[in-house]
């Protein structure tokens, strides 16, 4: 298990295989509990995704993940639990996970700081991910950095 800053996740569906090398996250909240939206992709490294940024060849959106407070795995296999949606803009791979295990390894998170638009200097989550699709799997390590463009926050007035 790695807690480093590298990201390498392999997606295998049938005879197709891709490696995702970038990871970013945003907060979904406030809620009880706060949640993370994690995007894994194989686009240009170091570019925080926005609505106008170029589409990567493939991306995986991981959602319904609670903001981790320890290394307890978060698993999902039914609606409302963690899931990973694969979108392939080249057209070969698009599917939803049938099961997913998201295991936090290390993190520096502060949801309320993001809500107040004062994120900490080091703002990341490192994790292991293992999931199954109807005809394949996704496995690997991720080091996701904060991207405010992925935040879905309800600010207090």
N, CA, C and O of each residue as an XYZ file, in Angstrom:
628
protein
N       0.847     -1.177      0.000
C       0.000      0.000      0.000
C       0.889      1.235      0.000
O       1.877      1.296      0.731
N       0.536      2.212     -0.817
C       1.336      3.419     -0.967
C       0.602      4.626     -0.400
O      -0.620      4.716     -0.510
N       1.336      5.553      0.203
C       0.724      6.812      0.604
C       1.410      7.962     -0.114
O       1.278      9.121      0.281
N       2.150      7.631     -1.183
C       2.873      8.627     -1.949
C       1.988      9.482     -2.821
O       0.768      9.318     -2.858
N       2.632     10.405     -3.524
C       1.905     11.363     -4.332
C       1.666     10.887     -5.755
O       1.119     11.635     -6.566
N       2.062      9.665     -6.077
C       1.798      9.171     -7.420
C       0.360      8.678     -7.535
O      -0.270      8.306     -6.545
N      -0.134      8.685     -8.748
C      -1.462      8.162     -9.030
C      -1.331      7.213    -10.198
O      -0.847      7.594    -11.264
N      -1.755      5.991    -10.006
C      -1.757      5.010    -11.087
C      -2.895      4.037    -10.823
O      -2.825      3.196     -9.927
N      -3.925      4.167    -11.610
C      -5.087      3.303    -11.491
C      -5.320      2.647    -12.831
O      -5.333      3.314    -13.865
N      -5.502      1.346    -12.815
C      -5.726      0.612    -14.055
C      -7.191      0.227    -14.170
O      -7.790     -0.294    -13.229
N      -7.758      0.492    -15.340
C      -9.120      0.076    -15.662
C      -9.003     -1.010    -16.720
O      -8.342     -0.823    -17.741
N      -9.648     -2.144    -16.473
C      -9.693     -3.231    -17.446
C     -11.151     -3.593    -17.685
O     -11.864     -3.977    -16.758
N     -11.586     -3.469    -18.921
C     -12.929     -3.898    -19.312
C     -12.784     -4.749    -20.562
O     -12.397     -4.254    -21.621
N     -13.093     -6.019    -20.433
C     -12.905     -6.930    -21.552
C     -11.454     -6.872    -21.995
O     -10.550     -7.025    -21.173
N     -11.216     -6.652    -23.290
C      -9.857     -6.592    -23.827
C      -9.253     -5.196    -23.721
O      -8.091     -5.010    -24.081
N     -10.005     -4.211    -23.238
C      -9.528     -2.831    -23.151
C      -8.922     -2.538    -21.792
O      -9.448     -2.956    -20.761
N      -7.807     -1.814    -21.799
C      -7.156     -1.419    -20.554
C      -6.653      0.014    -20.697
O      -6.108      0.385    -21.736
N      -6.837      0.815    -19.650
C      -6.344      2.195    -19.614
C      -5.761      2.440    -18.231
O      -6.151      1.796    -17.257
N      -4.812      3.387    -18.154
C      -4.226      3.796    -16.881
C      -4.581      5.257    -16.647
O      -4.368      6.104    -17.513
N      -5.122      5.542    -15.474
C      -5.462      6.910    -15.078
C      -4.332      7.438    -14.203
O      -3.946      6.788    -13.232
N      -3.800      8.604    -14.538
C      -2.603      9.106    -13.869
C      -2.818     10.387    -13.068
O      -1.878     10.887    -12.450
N      -4.039     10.929    -13.066
C      -4.318     12.151    -12.318
C      -5.528     11.940    -11.418
O      -6.421     11.156    -11.738
N      -5.550     12.644    -10.292
C      -6.690     12.553     -9.371
C      -6.906     13.907     -8.705
O      -5.954     14.580     -8.308
N      -8.175     14.294     -8.591
C      -8.561     15.565     -7.995
C      -9.802     15.327     -7.148
O     -10.525     14.354     -7.362
N     -10.054     16.213     -6.184
C     -11.277     16.051     -5.406
C     -11.911     17.397     -5.117
O     -11.267     18.446     -5.151
N     -13.206     17.319     -4.830
C     -13.965     18.461     -4.366
C     -14.889     17.991     -3.256
O     -15.146     16.795     -3.113
N     -15.383     18.931     -2.480
C     -16.300     18.609     -1.391
C     -17.746     18.719     -1.866
O     -18.079     19.582     -2.678
N     -18.585     17.850     -1.358
C     -20.029     17.934     -1.551
C     -20.625     18.197     -0.185
O     -20.540     17.361      0.714
N     -21.241     19.388     -0.031
C     -21.743     19.673      1.294
C     -22.287     21.067      1.418
O     -22.512     21.729      0.405
N     -22.510     21.547      2.652
C     -22.309     20.736      3.843
C     -23.418     19.719      4.001
O     -24.569     19.940      3.625
N     -23.044     18.653      4.545
C     -23.981     17.584      4.816
C     -23.538     16.875      6.071
O     -22.505     17.205      6.654
N     -24.294     15.933      6.470
C     -23.928     15.145      7.630
C     -23.993     13.690      7.217
O     -25.068     13.092      7.263
N     -22.899     13.111      6.824
C     -21.532     13.645      6.846
C     -21.189     14.366      5.540
O     -21.899     14.259      4.540
N     -20.067     15.108      5.585
C     -19.524     15.713      4.379
C     -19.084     14.590      3.456
O     -18.739     13.504      3.921
N     -19.092     14.838      2.158
C     -18.688     13.825      1.183
C     -17.638     14.402      0.233
O     -17.483     15.616      0.108
N     -16.927     13.495     -0.429
C     -15.951     13.873     -1.444
C     -16.452     13.447     -2.815
O     -17.124     12.425     -2.951
N     -16.123     14.230     -3.819
C     -16.293     13.873     -5.227
C     -14.870     13.758     -5.746
O     -14.140     14.749     -5.757
N     -14.461     12.574     -6.173
C     -13.095     12.356     -6.641
C     -13.135     12.069     -8.136
O     -13.871     11.192     -8.588
N     -12.345     12.810     -8.895
C     -12.225     12.543    -10.331
C     -10.840     11.999    -10.616
O      -9.832     12.605    -10.253
N     -10.801     10.847    -11.271
C      -9.548     10.244    -11.730
C      -9.573     10.333    -13.237
O     -10.599     10.042    -13.851
N      -8.460     10.733    -13.857
C      -8.446     10.804    -15.316
C      -7.044     10.601    -15.866
O      -6.070     10.528    -15.116
N      -6.960     10.513    -17.174
C      -5.669     10.383    -17.842
C      -5.468     11.545    -18.817
O      -4.912     11.382    -19.904
N      -5.938     12.717    -18.395
C      -5.731     13.931    -19.185
C      -4.392     14.558    -18.846
O      -3.520     13.916    -18.260
N      -4.241     15.822    -19.223
C      -2.994     16.540    -18.950
C      -2.748     16.611    -17.448
O      -3.637     17.023    -16.702
N      -1.556     16.217    -16.986
C      -1.278     16.237    -15.546
C      -1.243     17.654    -14.993
O      -0.823     18.594    -15.668
N      -1.695     17.787    -13.746
C      -1.632     19.057    -13.043
C      -2.699     20.059    -13.418
O      -2.654     21.201    -12.960
N      -3.664     19.664    -14.244
C      -4.727     20.591    -14.637
C      -6.011     20.258    -13.897
O      -6.640     19.230    -14.146
N      -6.386     21.137    -12.990
C      -7.620     20.979    -12.250
C      -8.793     21.007    -13.233
O      -8.914     21.965    -13.997
N      -9.658     19.990    -13.239
C     -10.763     19.975    -14.203
C     -11.765     21.094    -13.952
O     -12.128     21.390    -12.814
N     -12.198     21.704    -15.049
C     -13.239     22.721    -15.004
C     -14.246     22.407    -16.096
O     -14.032     21.495    -16.896
N     -15.333     23.147    -16.137
C     -16.341     22.933    -17.177
C     -15.796     23.221    -18.570
O     -16.299     22.676    -19.553
N     -14.777     24.069    -18.670
C     -14.246     24.437    -19.974
C     -12.907     23.783    -20.313
O     -12.374     24.018    -21.397
N     -12.350     22.970    -19.415
C     -11.067     22.335    -19.707
C     -11.259     21.216    -20.733
O     -12.346     20.650    -20.844
N     -10.202     20.901    -21.478
C     -10.309     19.817    -22.457
C     -10.691     18.504    -21.766
O     -10.261     18.221    -20.648
N     -11.495     17.725    -22.451
C     -11.890     16.433    -21.888
C     -10.728     15.455    -21.962
O     -10.042     15.372    -22.981
N     -10.507     14.708    -20.872
C      -9.483     13.666    -20.932
C     -10.021     12.489    -21.749
O     -11.232     12.395    -21.950
N      -9.156     11.592    -22.223
C      -9.657     10.429    -22.955
C     -10.641      9.602    -22.121
O     -11.687      9.189    -22.622
N     -10.303      9.362    -20.847
C     -11.177      8.629    -19.939
C     -11.165      9.316    -18.581
O     -10.187      9.961    -18.204
N     -12.264      9.166    -17.854
C     -12.288      9.628    -16.472
C     -13.199      8.712    -15.657
O     -14.117      8.079    -16.179
N     -12.911      8.670    -14.381
C     -13.731      7.931    -13.425
C     -14.129      8.907    -12.339
O     -13.273      9.520    -11.700
N     -15.436      9.053    -12.127
C     -15.953      9.870    -11.034
C     -16.323      8.945     -9.887
O     -17.144      8.040    -10.039
N     -15.705      9.185     -8.739
C     -15.994      8.404     -7.534
C     -16.852      9.299     -6.648
O     -16.438     10.397     -6.279
N     -18.045      8.827     -6.311
C     -18.929      9.654     -5.488
C     -19.560      8.840     -4.381
O     -19.476      7.612     -4.363
N     -20.194      9.542     -3.456
C     -20.797      8.964     -2.244
C     -19.725      8.501     -1.250
O     -19.973      7.597     -0.453
N     -18.541      9.112     -1.292
C     -17.467      8.793     -0.350
C     -17.506      9.826      0.766
O     -17.418     11.027      0.511
N     -17.638      9.362      2.001
C     -17.632     10.275      3.150
C     -16.219     10.810      3.350
O     -15.242     10.110      3.084
N     -16.114     12.059      3.821
C     -14.799     12.606      4.133
C     -14.164     11.683      5.170
O     -14.703     11.519      6.265
N     -13.021     11.077      4.834
C     -12.432     10.093      5.746
C     -11.863     10.727      7.009
O     -11.285     11.813      6.979
N     -12.044     10.016      8.117
C     -11.458     10.439      9.388
C     -10.408      9.442      9.850
O      -9.677      9.703     10.806
N     -10.330      8.297      9.172
C      -9.319      7.281      9.468
C      -9.163      6.409      8.223
O      -9.641      6.773      7.148
N      -8.504      5.270      8.360
C      -8.229      4.392      7.214
C      -9.294      3.315      7.010
O      -9.042      2.323      6.327
N     -10.468      3.495      7.589
C     -11.539      2.518      7.423
C     -12.004      2.499      5.970
O     -12.361      3.546      5.430
N     -12.007      1.327      5.323
C     -12.484      1.255      3.939
C     -13.964      1.635      3.855
O     -14.759      1.321      4.741
N     -14.304      2.313      2.776
C     -15.697      2.619      2.478
C     -16.071      1.770      1.274
O     -15.438      1.851      0.221
N     -17.102      0.958      1.439
C     -17.472      0.034      0.380
C     -18.884      0.308     -0.102
O     -19.732      0.810      0.637
N     -19.112     -0.033     -1.358
C     -20.431      0.185     -1.908
C     -20.782     -0.834     -2.965
O     -19.946     -1.221     -3.780
N     -22.045     -1.269     -2.941
C     -22.543     -2.171     -3.975
C     -24.021     -1.931     -4.258
O     -24.608     -2.609     -5.102
N     -24.632     -0.965     -3.554
C     -26.036     -0.626     -3.780
C     -26.159      0.893     -3.866
O     -25.261      1.605     -3.418
N     -27.258      1.404     -4.436
C     -27.433      2.851     -4.527
C     -27.278      3.538     -3.172
O     -27.716      3.020     -2.144
N     -26.646      4.714     -3.189
C     -26.415      5.474     -1.968
C     -25.068      5.187     -1.331
O     -24.646      5.908     -0.427
N     -24.381      4.140     -1.789
C     -23.053      3.797     -1.276
C     -22.000      4.238     -2.288
O     -22.340      4.565     -3.425
N     -20.713      4.255     -1.888
C     -19.664      4.668     -2.817
C     -19.729      3.896     -4.130
O     -19.959      2.687     -4.152
N     -19.519      4.628     -5.223
C     -19.544      4.033     -6.554
C     -18.561      4.776     -7.449
O     -18.168      5.903     -7.148
N     -18.169      4.147     -8.539
C     -17.241      4.748     -9.496
C     -17.840      4.643    -10.893
O     -18.079      3.545    -11.395
N     -18.078      5.791    -11.513
C     -18.641      5.838    -12.856
C     -17.530      6.120    -13.853
O     -16.843      7.137    -13.756
N     -17.358      5.236    -14.794
C     -16.349      5.379    -15.838
C     -16.979      5.996    -17.075
O     -18.014      5.532    -17.552
N     -16.344      7.051    -17.596
C     -16.779      7.676    -18.842
C     -15.583      7.689    -19.786
O     -14.504      8.168    -19.438
N     -15.792      7.159    -20.975
C     -14.747      7.093    -21.990
C     -15.158      8.000    -23.142
O     -16.097      7.688    -23.874
N     -14.456      9.127    -23.308
C     -14.791     10.061    -24.364
C     -14.307      9.572    -25.729
O     -14.620     10.182    -26.751
N     -13.549      8.476    -25.752
C     -13.157      7.845    -27.010
C     -14.176      6.787    -27.425
O     -14.122      6.268    -28.540
N     -15.110      6.470    -26.519
C     -16.228      5.611    -26.871
C     -16.119      4.133    -26.599
O     -17.087      3.413    -26.845
N     -15.001      3.636    -26.107
C     -14.855      2.195    -25.913
C     -15.353      1.713    -24.546
O     -15.792      0.569    -24.422
N     -15.290      2.565    -23.528
C     -15.589      2.133    -22.168
C     -16.538      3.118    -21.480
O     -16.194      4.292    -21.347
N     -17.700      2.686    -21.047
C     -18.584      3.508    -20.199
C     -19.417      2.555    -19.356
O     -20.116      1.693    -19.889
N     -19.341      2.711    -18.038
C     -20.050      1.797    -17.151
C     -20.042      2.321    -15.721
O     -19.307      3.258    -15.410
N     -20.851      1.729    -14.849
C     -20.906      2.042    -13.418
C     -20.388      0.828    -12.652
O     -20.611     -0.309    -13.068
N     -19.700      1.061    -11.541
C     -19.180     -0.052    -10.749
C     -20.319     -0.836    -10.113
O     -21.348     -0.276     -9.735
N     -20.112     -2.135    -10.004
C     -21.073     -2.983     -9.301
C     -20.673     -3.133     -7.841
O     -21.510     -3.423     -6.985
N     -19.381     -2.932     -7.561
C     -18.911     -2.874     -6.177
C     -17.645     -2.032     -6.164
O     -16.917     -1.969     -7.154
N     -17.392     -1.386     -5.028
C     -16.245     -0.493     -4.909
C     -15.754     -0.494     -3.477
O     -16.547     -0.473     -2.535
N     -14.437     -0.519     -3.319
C     -13.802     -0.322     -2.015
C     -12.853      0.865     -2.153
O     -11.923      0.838     -2.960
N     -13.095      1.898     -1.363
C     -12.286      3.113     -1.330
C     -11.632      3.139      0.042
O     -12.319      3.300      1.051
N     -10.302      2.983      0.095
C      -9.601      2.903      1.374
C      -8.658      4.090      1.530
O      -7.643      4.157      0.838
N      -8.972      5.030      2.426
C      -8.080      6.170      2.664
C      -6.751      5.697      3.238
O      -6.712      4.787      4.065
N      -5.653      6.326      2.791
C      -4.319      5.998      3.271
C      -3.756      7.155      4.092
O      -3.170      6.946      5.154
N      -3.938      8.372      3.591
C      -3.480      9.584      4.274
C      -4.320     10.746      3.750
O      -4.825     10.698      2.629
N      -4.464     11.778      4.559
C      -5.267     12.915      4.107
C      -4.943     14.167      4.908
O      -4.541     14.104      6.070
N      -5.128     15.294      4.255
C      -5.126     16.603      4.897
C      -6.357     17.294      4.339
O      -6.314     17.887      3.261
N      -7.449     17.215      5.075
C      -8.744     17.696      4.612
C      -9.320     18.698      5.607
O      -9.066     18.617      6.809
N     -10.092     19.634      5.091
C     -10.759     20.613      5.949
C     -12.000     21.116      5.219
O     -11.947     22.162      4.572
N     -13.115     20.392      5.309
C     -14.320     20.813      4.600
C     -14.780     22.222      4.968
O     -15.166     22.993      4.091
N     -14.744     22.561      6.244
C     -15.209     23.896      6.633
C     -14.275     24.979      6.110
O     -14.715     26.098      5.844
N     -12.988     24.661      5.958
C     -12.058     25.626      5.358
C     -12.449     25.894      3.909
O     -12.427     27.040      3.461
N     -12.804     24.852      3.183
C     -13.237     25.018      1.793
C     -14.520     25.833      1.742
O     -14.678     26.697      0.880
N     -15.424     25.563      2.653
C     -16.683     26.303      2.712
C     -16.423     27.798      2.932
O     -17.111     28.651      2.373
N     -15.424     28.090      3.751
C     -15.065     29.479      4.052
C     -14.056     30.047      3.056
O     -13.572     31.167      3.224
N     -13.743     29.267      2.018
C     -12.792     29.648      0.972
C     -11.407     29.955      1.525
O     -10.723     30.860      1.048
N     -10.999     29.186      2.543
C      -9.660     29.301      3.116
C      -9.047     27.911      3.252
O      -8.760     27.471      4.365
N      -8.841     27.202      2.117
C      -8.313     25.843      2.213
C      -6.905     25.821      2.796
O      -6.145     26.774      2.622
N      -6.555     24.745      3.483
C      -5.206     24.651      4.056
C      -4.168     24.551      2.942
O      -4.497     24.219      1.804
N      -2.909     24.842      3.280
C      -1.838     24.806      2.285
C      -1.695     23.413      1.673
O      -1.539     23.280      0.460
N      -1.748     22.391      2.497
C      -1.676     21.011      2.018
C      -3.074     20.432      2.100
O      -3.600     20.234      3.196
N      -3.677     20.160      0.967
C      -5.076     19.745      0.917
C      -5.170     18.561     -0.044
O      -5.240     18.756     -1.258
N      -5.173     17.322      0.493
C      -5.118     16.137     -0.351
C      -5.781     14.950      0.336
O      -6.057     14.976      1.536
N      -6.027     13.913     -0.452
C      -6.419     12.614      0.081
C      -5.719     11.552     -0.770
O      -5.819     11.560     -1.997
N      -5.014     10.645     -0.107
C      -4.373      9.506     -0.771
C      -5.202      8.268     -0.441
O      -5.683      8.116      0.682
N      -5.366      7.390     -1.422
C      -6.268      6.254     -1.218
C      -5.940      5.095     -2.159
O      -5.276      5.256     -3.184
N      -6.425      3.943     -1.773
C      -6.412      2.752     -2.625
C      -7.840      2.535     -3.087
O      -8.787      2.783     -2.340
N      -7.993      2.072     -4.315
C      -9.326      1.854     -4.857
C      -9.364      0.524     -5.582
O      -8.491      0.219     -6.395
N     -10.388     -0.268     -5.279
C     -10.622     -1.536     -5.954
C     -12.104     -1.641     -6.241
O     -12.930     -1.527     -5.335
N     -12.438     -1.859     -7.498
C     -13.842     -1.945     -7.863
C     -14.065     -2.945     -8.974
O     -13.149     -3.295     -9.718
N     -15.289     -3.391     -9.068
C     -15.676     -4.314    -10.127
C     -16.714     -3.663    -11.017
O     -17.574     -2.908    -10.563
N     -16.608     -3.976    -12.299
C     -17.611     -3.602    -13.295
C     -18.169     -4.899    -13.857
O     -17.607     -5.967    -13.613
N     -19.261     -4.826    -14.603
C     -19.883     -6.033    -15.140
C     -18.887     -6.881    -15.929
O     -18.957     -8.109    -15.893
N     -17.964     -6.239    -16.640
C     -17.010     -7.003    -17.437
C     -15.572     -6.579    -17.194
O     -14.744     -6.650    -18.103
N     -15.258     -6.133    -15.963
C     -13.897     -5.717    -15.689
C     -13.691     -5.227    -14.276
O     -14.463     -5.533    -13.368
N     -12.608     -4.442    -14.109
C     -12.231     -3.988    -12.778
C     -11.452     -2.689    -12.854
O     -10.946     -2.309    -13.910
N     -11.364     -2.011    -11.709
C     -10.532     -0.833    -11.544
C      -9.737     -1.023    -10.261
O     -10.304     -1.346     -9.217
N      -8.423     -0.824    -10.336
C      -7.566     -1.003     -9.166
C      -6.445      0.020     -9.197
O      -5.995      0.430    -10.267
N      -5.996      0.430     -8.018
C      -4.823      1.280     -7.968
C      -4.823      2.274     -6.837
O      -5.729      2.314     -6.004
N      -3.771      3.081     -6.834
C      -3.537      4.103     -5.820
C      -3.857      5.473     -6.408
O      -3.628      5.720     -7.593
N      -4.382      6.353     -5.578
C      -4.637      7.720     -6.002
C      -4.140      8.717     -4.981
O      -4.193      8.475     -3.775
N      -3.662      9.831     -5.474
C      -3.293     10.973     -4.642
C      -4.036     12.155     -5.238
O      -3.603     12.730     -6.237
N      -5.151     12.515     -4.627
C      -6.015     13.554     -5.168
C      -5.768     14.874     -4.455
O      -5.741     14.944     -3.227
N      -5.587     15.919     -5.257
C      -5.431     17.263     -4.716
C      -6.759     18.005     -4.861
O      -7.597     17.658     -5.693
N      -6.924     19.010     -4.051
C      -8.164     19.778     -4.031
C      -8.314     20.626     -5.285
O      -7.373     21.282     -5.731
N      -9.517     20.598     -5.842
C      -9.883     21.454     -6.974
C     -11.193     22.140     -6.624
O     -12.246     21.506     -6.674
N     -11.155     23.414     -6.273
C     -12.393     24.113     -5.937
C     -13.451     24.017     -7.038
O     -14.645     24.118     -6.755
N     -13.027     23.822     -8.292
C     -14.004     23.703     -9.381
C     -14.868     22.446     -9.238
O     -15.928     22.357     -9.857
N     -14.432     21.482     -8.438
C     -15.212     20.265     -8.204
C     -16.076     20.357     -6.955
O     -16.877     19.462     -6.690
N     -15.921     21.433     -6.183
C     -16.732     21.605     -4.968
C     -18.191     21.846     -5.312
O     -18.512     22.543     -6.274
N     -19.064     21.261     -4.514
C     -20.489     21.522     -4.601
C     -20.916     21.919     -3.196
O     -21.376     21.092     -2.409
N     -20.751     23.213     -2.900
C     -20.956     23.696     -1.532
C     -22.183     24.574     -1.447
O     -22.494     25.332     -2.365
N     -22.869     24.456     -0.335
C     -23.987     25.336     -0.037
C     -23.508     26.306      1.025
O     -23.494     25.992      2.215
N     -23.118     27.485      0.578
C     -22.579     28.471      1.510
C     -23.676     29.117      2.329
O     -24.781     29.372      1.849
N     -23.335     29.372      3.576
C     -24.283     30.067      4.454
C     -24.356     31.519      4.055
O     -23.357     32.107      3.640
N     -25.514     32.092      4.176
C     -25.681     33.498      3.818
C     -25.652     34.351      5.062
O     -25.778     35.573      4.975
